[in-house]
């Protein structure tokens, strides 16, 4: 009976120590102990000394687009965006071509980078011109981002290209794009589609180039972090 009375007294003493709503009572090394209440949002965990404690769980960071690079290019035969290590978005709000034709894209690998010019691309695209449309599903040696542009400096074309998991060496790097142009020669032209680089090799670059002549414009490169 003495041991039972001692236990009851210990519990009574422990309860008396709880003075605030939300406090907890737990068995310490020798006696009952009081754990003061935590703050809103905290969780209870076991500490290194085998006693409970409150812990603040950090919220996971939300993915966001951050600027990797930006700039302009003038009368060049090609523009290469290199150093890709994460999902990347290339925005080209204005691009002029010096000769009629199209604007194409290709990926690059390695530190060079080496631009892949072989028939290693699977492309599924849709193009619309003045109310009519056509689609293609093919393997080719390039990605036809925008077709049949004309040299009209006052009405430049624009494009946005997303490249997913370029660093992955287990699955194919793939992407999508949307591009449009409005000019006197072809009225309104709109191209969009998806592509895949058919090799399980890390992609380090993306290049755009005109079918002929040169291109001039500006760019913003974002990466998902």
C-alpha positions in Angstrom: 0.0 0.0 0.0 2.9 2.3 0.7 4.2 2.1 -2.9 0.7 2.7 -4.2 0.3 5.8 -2.0 3.7 7.1 -3.2 2.6 6.7 -6.8 -0.6 8.5 -6.1 1.3 11.3 -4.4 3.7 11.6 -7.3 0.9 11.9 -9.8 -0.9 14.4 -7.6 2.4 16.5 -7.4 2.9 16.3 -11.2 -0.7 17.4 -11.9 -0.3 20.3 -9.5 2.8 21.4 -11.5 0.6 21.8 -14.7 -0.5 25.4 -14.5 -1.2 26.3 -18.1 -3.7 25.0 -20.6 -1.9 22.8 -23.1 0.9 21.7 -20.7 1.7 17.9 -20.8 2.7 15.5 -18.1 5.3 12.8 -18.9 7.5 10.3 -17.0 11.0 11.7 -16.6 14.1 9.8 -15.5 12.9 9.6 -11.9 9.7 11.7 -11.5 6.8 13.0 -13.5 7.8 16.1 -15.4 5.9 19.0 -16.9 6.3 19.9 -20.6 5.1 23.4 -21.2 2.8 23.9 -24.1 4.4 24.5 -27.5 3.4 27.2 -30.0 0.8 26.9 -32.8 1.9 24.6 -35.6 4.6 22.8 -33.6 4.6 19.0 -33.4 5.7 16.7 -30.6 8.8 14.5 -31.1 11.1 12.4 -29.0 14.3 14.2 -28.1 17.8 12.8 -27.9 17.5 12.4 -24.1 14.4 10.2 -24.5 12.1 12.9 -23.4 9.4 14.6 -25.5 10.0 18.1 -26.9 8.2 20.4 -29.3 9.6 20.9 -32.8 8.9 23.3 -35.6 8.6 21.6 -39.0 9.9 23.7 -41.8 7.5 24.1 -44.8 8.9 22.6 -48.0 10.1 25.2 -50.4 7.8 25.8 -53.4 9.5 25.5 -56.8 9.9 28.7 -58.6 11.4 30.1 -61.8 14.6 32.1 -61.3 16.5 34.1 -63.9 19.5 32.2 -65.3 20.5 34.7 -68.0 19.2 37.5 -70.3 20.4 39.6 -73.2 20.3 40.3 -76.8 21.6 38.9 -80.1 22.1 40.8 -83.3 22.5 39.5 -86.9 23.8 36.1 -85.8 23.5 32.7 -87.6 22.7 30.9 -84.3 22.1 31.4 -80.6 23.1 28.7 -78.1 21.9 28.7 -74.5 24.3 26.5 -72.7 24.9 25.3 -69.1 21.5 23.7 -68.7 21.3 21.6 -65.5 17.6 22.1 -64.5 14.2 22.3 -66.2 14.6 25.5 -68.4 12.3 28.0 -70.0 13.7 30.1 -72.9 11.6 33.2 -73.7 12.3 35.1 -76.9 9.8 38.0 -77.0 11.0 39.4 -80.3 13.1 37.8 -83.1 13.6 39.2 -86.6 15.0 37.2 -89.5 17.0 38.6 -92.3 15.7 36.1 -94.9 12.4 34.3 -95.4 12.3 30.8 -94.0 11.8 29.2 -90.6 13.4 29.2 -87.2 14.6 25.8 -85.9 16.0 24.3 -82.7 18.4 21.6 -81.7 19.8 20.4 -78.4 23.5 20.1 -77.4 25.4 17.8 -75.1 28.8 18.0 -73.3 30.9 21.0 -72.3 31.4 22.2 -75.9 28.5 21.9 -76.3 28.1 19.5 -79.2 25.0 20.3 -81.2 23.0 17.2 -82.2 22.4 17.4 -86.0 21.5 13.8 -86.6 17.9 12.4 -86.9 17.6 12.0 -83.1 14.5 14.1 -82.6 10.9 12.9 -82.3 8.5 15.9 -82.9 4.8 16.3 -82.7 3.7 19.7 -83.8 0.7 21.8 -85.0 0.8 24.9 -87.2 -2.0 27.3 -87.9 -2.0 29.9 -90.7 -4.9 32.3 -91.3 -7.5 29.9 -90.1 -6.2 26.7 -91.5 -4.1 24.1 -89.6 -1.9 21.1 -90.2 0.0 18.7 -87.9 3.2 16.6 -88.2 4.5 13.6 -86.3 8.0 12.8 -87.4 11.6 12.0 -86.5 13.9 14.6 -87.9 17.3 16.3 -87.5 15.9 19.5 -86.1 12.8 21.0 -84.3 10.8 23.3 -86.6 9.9 25.9 -84.0 8.4 28.5 -86.4 7.9 28.0 -90.1 7.7 30.4 -93.1 8.7 33.6 -91.4 9.4 36.7 -93.5 11.8 39.5 -93.1 9.5 42.1 -91.5 11.4 44.0 -88.8 8.4 46.0 -87.7 6.5 42.8 -86.8 8.9 40.4 -85.1 8.1 36.8 -84.2 8.1 35.4 -80.6 8.6 32.0 -79.0 8.8 30.2 -75.7 10.6 26.9 -75.2 10.4 24.6 -72.2 13.1 21.9 -71.8 12.3 19.3 -69.1 14.9 17.4 -67.0 17.9 18.1 -69.3 20.3 16.6 -66.8 18.5 13.2 -66.7 20.5 10.2 -68.1 17.9 7.6 -67.5 15.0 9.0 -69.5 14.8 11.1 -72.7 15.0 14.8 -72.3 11.8 16.3 -73.8 10.3 19.7 -74.2 7.5 21.8 -75.7 7.3 25.1 -77.5 4.9 27.8 -78.7 5.7 30.4 -81.3 3.9 32.9 -83.4 4.4 35.6 -86.1 2.3 38.1 -87.8 3.4 39.6 -91.0 2.1 40.9 -94.4 3.5 37.9 -96.3 1.7 35.1 -94.3 -0.7 36.9 -92.1 -0.8 35.1 -88.7 1.2 32.0 -88.2 1.2 30.0 -85.0 3.3 26.9 -84.2 3.3 24.7 -81.1 4.3 21.2 -80.2 6.4 18.8 -78.2 9.7 17.2 -78.9 12.0 14.5 -77.5 15.7 14.0 -77.8 16.0 10.2 -78.4 19.1 9.5 -76.3 19.5 9.0 -72.6 22.3 11.5 -72.4 22.4 14.7 -70.4 21.4 17.7 -72.4 23.5 20.8 -71.7 22.3 23.3 -74.3 19.6 24.4 -76.7 20.3 26.2 -79.9 18.0 28.2 -82.2 18.9 29.2 -85.8 17.2 30.4 -88.9 16.8 28.2 -92.0 18.8 30.9 -93.9 20.2 34.3 -93.1 20.6 35.7 -89.6 18.4 36.5 -86.6 18.2 39.4 -84.2 16.3 39.7 -81.0 16.4 39.4 -77.2 16.0 36.6 -74.7 15.3 35.6 -71.1 16.4 32.2 -69.7 14.7 30.9 -66.6 15.4 27.7 -64.6 13.1 25.9 -62.2 14.6 25.8 -58.7 
